[in-house]
Amino acid sequence: MKRICMLSVSALFLLAGTTLTAADEGATLYKSKCAGCHGAGGEGKPAMKAPALKGTSQDAGQITDRLLKGGGAKAPHTKGMAGLKEDQAKAIAAYVKTL
């Protein structure tokens, strides 16, 4: 029984490490691909007419779709982001929801 508990605790630490890695990836991708326009904290940049992402009402799925497929009224988001993979878009979207 004690061995099973130890294995369960070890599994939780491994899962937590994976979650942190995904969160770190989302933050890194956001900083390199999004922060230039939307601000480091998602506050937006009115001078660039880039909207705030912090506190957005869109859910992570909607953000992911926007990143992959586009649909924004203005460039650069009239089309999906070139070279962005689905898992990367999901990581960015998850990070945006933490802002």
Secondary structure, 3 states (H helix, E strand, C coil): CHHHHHHHHHHHHHHHHHHHHHHHHHHHHHHHHCHHHHCCCCCCEHHHCECCCCCCCCCHHHHHHHHHHCCCCCCCCCCCCCCCCHHHHHHHHHHHCCC
